[in-house]
């Protein structure tokens, strides 16, 4: 068996944690919506995103969500009360 090292939880700033919490919601708010809510430029929101991706060692929002849930940084959005229920419709 391979010697697999457990991942350590990266050190995120308060703003990066806030970004993570916001973007792990369903539906995800846009960069412009986050910028308006926080009173900052959309480019600054993009910088927070880049920092979170770099620290979590991910390249996509899905990877970010999966990693954040695995590390215990955010609750699984599928278990959140506000998450929409997807229903399959048969035709």
Secondary structure, DSSP 4 states (H G I P E B T S, - for coil): ---PPPPPPP---HHHHHHHHHHTSSSPPPHHHHHHHHTS-HHHHHHHHHHHHHHHT-SSHHHHHHHHHHTTSS--GGGSTTSPPP-----
